[in-house]
Amino acid sequence: MIKKLLLAVGVILILLVAAAALYINTSVPPLPPGTNEIIDQVLASELPELVTGRSGFAQSGESAIWYEMHEPEGPPRGAILLIMGISGDGLGWPPAFLEALVDAGYQVIRYDQRGTGMSDWVADWDGENPYTLHDMAADGVAILDALDIAQAHLVGISMGGMTAQQMAVDHPDRVLTLASIMSSCDIVDPQLPPISTAVVGDLLRASLKYGLLGDERNTIKQFVASRQALMGDTPYDLDTKFIAEQVLYNLRQRRGFNSQASAQHNAAVLAAEPRYEQLRELDIPILVLHGRSDPFIPIEHGQKCAAIIPGAQAVWVDGMGHDIPAAFNDIVVESILANLERAP
């Protein structure tokens, strides 16, 4: 009887696993046409060098933070610090976006958030006492110190926007302007729609479908599928070739991807206090930019930030999701540069 019972349980478990695998496999949207061919081409080609600026490490507490600075051709008009979103490293910024800011005459600094890329991964992270947005904001200040930059313009997207807000609040003497893009001043504000559980589900299923195997091809597919989940209403072609090159560069030339970074960053975001009142007191030009079709962080978060902050420049982009593809590069860059011009 015990053997029969164990056999029955084993069969049921196998059926459940098979059903779950079938559901995950069929529920993840198909990748864009030509994805496999593009991945084959990138895998068979020599990788381009993706780090072409001046790079180094800044010491922030016990963490070493990797950064890269791109210089304009002439005397710089100022420095822009780019702050990437949750579990994102500095290489995630679109090349056209980066180049446009450099061409406008600014030093542009991007960096790997702690726990990602070449920055230190926090191996002894404690969920009961996690690092906070204050710590992550201090990482940006450490980079400015390492580069001997007294003040900078901050541009942050998603969680990077929250980090930029915290940096402006904690270190106002170091910040000239702030651009908070597709972000929130309080991600758990009970008066606002929450982060989309549907998108979280899509990201999780893509991770399960492609991430469990862990080889280069499937890791690329996971990133492509994740970018698809963050699209808005405007259809556009993903730059699959760049995504593939970026993923492979991280896997082959850098430290790869930290599976714990997302949970650690999420803990820092959830533990953060609302920043509405503190941002209201800042006397700097602030841009709040959000896509009307953002499927991840609803636009109401950006709208409430802009309504509360005196003098904030609000830009709402029709059709834009939780991403900065080529189709929206110009309006995002132009809005950032216009905000920079408002600085004293």
C-alpha positions as CSV (number, residue, x, y, z in Angstrom):
1,M,0.0,0.0,0.0
2,I,2.8,2.4,0.8
3,K,4.5,1.7,-2.5
4,K,1.3,2.2,-4.4
5,L,0.7,5.5,-2.5
6,L,4.2,6.8,-3.2
7,L,3.8,5.8,-6.9
8,A,0.5,7.7,-7.1
9,V,2.0,10.7,-5.5
10,G,5.0,10.6,-7.9
11,V,2.7,10.4,-10.9
12,I,0.6,13.3,-9.6
13,L,3.8,15.4,-9.1
14,I,5.0,14.6,-12.6
15,L,1.7,15.6,-14.0
16,L,1.7,18.9,-12.1
17,V,5.2,19.7,-13.2
18,A,4.3,18.9,-16.8
19,A,1.2,21.1,-16.6
20,A,3.1,23.9,-15.0
21,A,5.8,23.7,-17.7
22,L,3.2,23.6,-20.5
23,Y,1.5,26.7,-19.0
24,I,4.7,28.6,-18.7
25,N,5.8,27.6,-22.2
26,T,2.5,28.7,-23.8
27,S,1.8,31.8,-21.7
28,V,5.0,33.6,-22.5
29,P,4.4,35.7,-25.7
30,P,6.4,34.6,-28.7
31,L,9.7,36.4,-29.3
32,P,9.9,38.9,-32.2
33,P,10.3,37.4,-35.7
34,G,13.9,36.8,-36.5
35,T,15.1,36.6,-32.9
36,N,16.8,33.2,-33.3
37,E,18.6,34.3,-36.4
38,I,19.8,37.5,-34.8
39,I,21.0,35.5,-31.8
40,D,22.9,33.1,-34.0
41,Q,24.6,36.0,-35.8
42,V,25.7,37.6,-32.5
43,L,26.9,34.3,-31.0
44,A,29.0,33.7,-34.1
45,S,30.5,37.2,-34.4
46,E,33.1,39.1,-32.4
47,L,31.6,41.2,-29.7
48,P,32.0,45.0,-30.0
49,E,33.6,46.8,-27.1
50,L,30.7,48.3,-25.1
51,V,32.9,50.1,-22.5
52,T,34.6,52.9,-24.3
53,G,34.8,55.7,-21.8
54,R,36.9,56.3,-18.7
55,S,36.0,53.7,-16.1
56,G,36.9,53.0,-12.5
57,F,35.6,52.2,-9.1
58,A,34.3,54.5,-6.3
59,Q,34.3,53.3,-2.7
60,S,30.9,53.7,-1.1
61,G,31.0,52.3,2.5
62,E,32.0,48.7,2.1
63,S,30.9,48.5,-1.6
64,A,33.0,49.3,-4.6
65,I,30.9,50.8,-7.3
66,W,31.9,50.6,-11.0
67,Y,31.4,53.7,-13.2
68,E,32.1,54.9,-16.7
69,M,32.3,58.5,-17.9
70,H,31.9,59.7,-21.4
71,E,33.4,63.1,-22.3
72,P,32.1,65.6,-24.9
73,E,34.5,66.9,-27.6
74,G,34.7,70.5,-26.2
75,P,34.6,71.9,-22.6
76,P,31.8,70.1,-20.7
77,R,28.6,72.1,-19.9
78,G,28.2,70.0,-16.8
79,A,28.0,66.4,-15.6
80,I,25.0,64.0,-15.9
81,L,24.7,61.0,-13.6
82,L,22.5,58.2,-15.1
83,I,20.9,55.9,-12.6
84,M,19.5,52.6,-13.9
85,G,16.4,50.8,-12.6
86,I,15.9,47.6,-10.6
87,S,18.6,45.0,-11.0
88,G,20.0,47.0,-14.0
89,D,23.6,47.6,-14.7
90,G,25.1,50.7,-16.5
91,L,25.3,49.0,-19.9
92,G,21.5,48.9,-20.1
93,W,21.3,52.6,-21.2
94,P,20.4,52.8,-24.9
95,P,23.5,53.9,-26.9
96,A,21.5,56.6,-28.8
97,F,20.3,58.0,-25.5
98,L,23.8,58.2,-24.1
99,E,25.3,59.6,-27.3
100,A,22.7,62.3,-27.6
101,L,23.5,63.7,-24.1
102,V,27.3,63.6,-24.8
103,D,26.7,65.3,-28.1
104,A,24.8,68.1,-26.3
105,G,28.1,68.9,-24.5
106,Y,27.8,67.0,-21.2
107,Q,30.0,64.6,-19.3
108,V,27.8,61.6,-19.0
109,I,28.4,59.0,-16.2
110,R,26.7,55.7,-16.0
111,Y,27.3,53.1,-13.3
112,D,26.4,49.6,-12.1
113,Q,24.0,49.7,-9.2
114,R,25.4,47.8,-6.2
115,G,24.6,44.1,-6.7
116,T,25.0,44.3,-10.5
117,G,27.7,44.2,-13.1
118,M,31.2,45.0,-11.9
119,S,30.0,46.7,-8.7
120,D,30.2,44.6,-5.5
121,W,27.6,42.0,-5.0
122,V,26.4,42.0,-1.4
123,A,27.0,38.3,-0.5
124,D,26.0,38.7,3.1
125,W,22.8,40.6,2.4
126,D,20.3,40.3,5.3
127,G,16.7,40.5,4.5
128,E,16.0,41.6,8.1
129,N,18.4,44.5,7.8
130,P,18.8,45.3,4.0
131,Y,20.6,48.2,2.5
132,T,18.3,51.1,1.7
133,L,17.7,53.7,-0.9
134,H,19.8,56.0,1.3
135,D,22.7,53.6,0.8
136,M,22.1,53.5,-3.0
137,A,21.9,57.2,-3.1
138,A,25.3,57.4,-1.3
139,D,26.8,55.3,-4.1
140,G,26.1,58.1,-6.6
141,V,27.7,60.6,-4.3
142,A,30.8,58.4,-4.0
143,I,31.1,58.4,-7.8
144,L,31.0,62.2,-7.9
145,D,33.6,62.3,-5.2
146,A,35.9,59.9,-7.1
147,L,35.6,62.0,-10.2
148,D,36.0,65.3,-8.2
149,I,32.6,66.6,-9.4
150,A,31.0,69.0,-7.0
151,Q,27.5,68.9,-8.5
152,A,25.7,66.9,-11.2
153,H,22.4,66.6,-13.0
154,L,20.6,63.4,-12.0
155,V,18.6,61.3,-14.5
156,G,17.0,58.1,-13.1
157,I,14.6,55.7,-14.6
158,S,12.1,53.5,-12.6
159,M,13.9,52.5,-9.4
160,G,16.8,54.7,-10.6
161,G,14.3,57.6,-10.4
162,M,13.6,56.8,-6.8
163,T,17.3,56.6,-6.1
164,A,17.9,59.9,-7.8
165,Q,15.1,61.5,-5.7
166,Q,16.6,60.1,-2.5
167,M,20.0,61.5,-3.5
168,A,18.6,64.9,-4.1
169,V,16.9,64.8,-0.7
170,D,19.9,63.5,1.2
171,H,22.6,65.5,-0.6
172,P,20.9,68.6,-2.1
173,D,24.2,70.4,-2.3
174,R,25.5,67.9,-4.9
175,V,22.5,68.1,-7.2
176,L,21.8,70.7,-9.9
177,T,18.7,69.2,-11.5
178,L,16.6,66.0,-11.2
179,A,14.9,64.0,-13.9
180,S,12.6,61.3,-12.6
181,I,11.5,59.1,-15.5
182,M,8.8,56.3,-15.3
183,S,9.2,56.4,-11.6
184,S,7.3,57.0,-8.3
185,C,7.7,59.1,-5.2
186,D,6.1,56.3,-3.1
187,I,5.7,53.0,-4.8
188,V,3.3,51.7,-2.1
189,D,1.1,54.8,-2.0
190,P,-2.3,53.4,-1.0
191,Q,-4.0,56.2,-3.0
192,L,-2.4,55.1,-6.3
193,P,-2.7,52.0,-8.5
194,P,0.0,49.5,-7.5
195,I,2.7,48.0,-9.8
196,S,1.1,45.7,-12.4
197,T,1.0,42.2,-11.1
198,A,0.3,41.1,-14.7
199,V,3.7,42.5,-15.8
200,V,5.4,40.9,-12.8
201,G,3.9,37.6,-13.8
202,D,5.1,38.0,-17.4
203,L,8.6,38.7,-16.1
204,L,8.5,35.7,-13.8
205,R,7.3,33.4,-16.5
206,A,10.0,34.6,-18.9
207,S,12.6,34.0,-16.1
208,L,11.3,30.4,-15.5
209,K,11.0,29.6,-19.2
210,Y,14.4,30.9,-20.3
211,G,16.4,31.6,-17.1
212,L,16.4,28.1,-15.6
213,L,18.6,26.7,-18.4
214,G,21.1,29.5,-17.9
215,D,23.0,29.2,-21.2
216,E,23.9,32.2,-23.3
217,R,21.1,31.7,-25.9
218,N,18.3,31.4,-23.3
219,T,19.7,34.3,-21.2
220,I,19.4,36.5,-24.3
221,K,15.9,35.3,-24.9
222,Q,14.9,36.0,-21.3
223,F,16.1,39.7,-21.7
224,V,14.2,40.0,-25.0
225,A,11.0,38.6,-23.5
226,S,11.4,40.9,-20.5
227,R,11.7,44.0,-22.7
228,Q,8.6,42.9,-24.6
229,A,6.6,42.8,-21.4
230,L,7.5,46.4,-20.7
231,M,6.3,47.8,-24.0
232,G,3.5,50.3,-24.1
233,D,0.8,50.8,-26.8
234,T,3.2,51.9,-29.5
235,P,4.5,48.9,-31.5
236,Y,8.2,49.1,-32.3
237,D,11.0,46.7,-33.1
238,L,13.2,45.8,-30.2
239,D,16.9,46.2,-30.9
240,T,17.5,42.5,-30.4
241,K,21.0,42.7,-31.7
242,F,22.0,45.2,-29.1
243,I,20.2,43.3,-26.3
244,A,22.1,40.1,-27.4
245,E,25.5,41.9,-27.5
246,Q,24.9,43.5,-24.1
247,V,23.9,40.2,-22.5
248,L,26.9,38.4,-24.0
249,Y,29.3,41.2,-23.0
250,N,28.1,40.9,-19.4
251,L,28.4,37.1,-19.5
252,R,31.8,36.9,-21.2
253,Q,33.6,40.2,-20.3
254,R,32.1,41.0,-16.9
255,R,30.6,39.2,-14.0
256,G,27.3,38.1,-15.5
257,F,24.0,38.7,-13.8
258,N,23.3,38.5,-10.1
259,S,20.1,36.5,-9.4
260,Q,19.7,38.2,-6.0
261,A,19.9,41.8,-7.2
262,S,16.2,42.1,-8.0
263,A,15.1,40.9,-4.5
264,Q,17.6,43.2,-2.8
265,H,16.7,46.3,-4.8
266,N,13.0,45.5,-4.3
267,A,13.5,45.4,-0.5
268,A,15.2,48.8,-0.6
269,V,12.3,50.3,-2.5
270,L,9.6,48.8,-0.3
271,A,11.4,50.0,2.9
272,A,11.7,53.6,1.6
273,E,9.6,56.3,3.2
274,P,7.5,58.6,0.9
275,R,9.4,61.4,-0.6
276,Y,6.6,63.8,-1.5
277,E,7.2,66.4,1.3
278,Q,11.0,66.3,1.1
279,L,10.9,66.8,-2.7
280,R,8.5,69.7,-2.3
281,E,11.2,71.5,-0.3
282,L,13.9,71.2,-3.0
283,D,14.9,74.4,-4.9
284,I,16.1,72.8,-8.1
285,P,14.5,72.2,-11.6
286,I,12.7,68.9,-11.5
287,L,11.4,66.9,-14.6
288,V,8.8,64.2,-14.1
289,L,8.4,62.2,-17.3
290,H,6.2,59.2,-17.7
291,G,4.7,57.2,-20.5
292,R,0.9,57.2,-20.6
293,S,1.0,53.5,-21.6
294,D,3.5,52.4,-18.9
295,P,2.4,48.8,-18.2
296,F,4.5,48.5,-15.1
297,I,4.4,51.6,-12.9
298,P,1.1,53.4,-13.7
299,I,1.3,57.0,-14.9
300,E,-0.7,58.1,-11.8
301,H,2.5,57.8,-9.8
302,G,4.3,60.3,-12.0
303,Q,1.2,62.6,-12.1
304,K,1.1,62.8,-8.3
305,C,4.8,63.6,-8.0
306,A,4.5,66.4,-10.5
307,A,1.3,67.8,-8.8
308,I,3.0,68.0,-5.4
309,I,6.4,69.3,-6.4
310,P,6.3,73.1,-7.0
311,G,7.5,74.1,-10.4
312,A,8.0,70.5,-11.6
313,Q,8.1,70.2,-15.4
314,A,5.7,67.4,-16.3
315,V,5.9,65.5,-19.6
316,W,3.5,62.7,-20.4
317,V,4.3,60.7,-23.5
318,D,1.6,59.0,-25.5
319,G,2.2,55.4,-26.3
320,M,5.4,55.1,-24.3
321,G,5.8,52.1,-21.9
322,H,8.4,51.3,-19.3
323,D,11.3,51.6,-21.7
324,I,13.3,54.2,-23.8
325,P,13.3,52.7,-27.3
326,A,14.5,54.6,-30.4
327,A,10.9,55.7,-31.1
328,F,10.9,57.8,-27.9
329,N,14.5,58.7,-27.6
330,D,14.2,62.3,-29.0
331,I,11.4,63.4,-26.8
332,V,13.0,62.0,-23.7
333,V,16.4,63.6,-24.5
334,E,14.9,66.9,-25.4
335,S,12.9,67.0,-22.2
336,I,16.0,66.2,-20.1
337,L,18.0,68.9,-21.9
338,A,15.3,71.5,-21.5
339,N,15.2,70.8,-17.7
340,L,19.0,71.2,-17.5
341,E,18.7,74.6,-19.1
342,R,16.5,75.7,-16.2
343,A,19.4,75.2,-13.8
344,P,20.9,78.5,-12.3
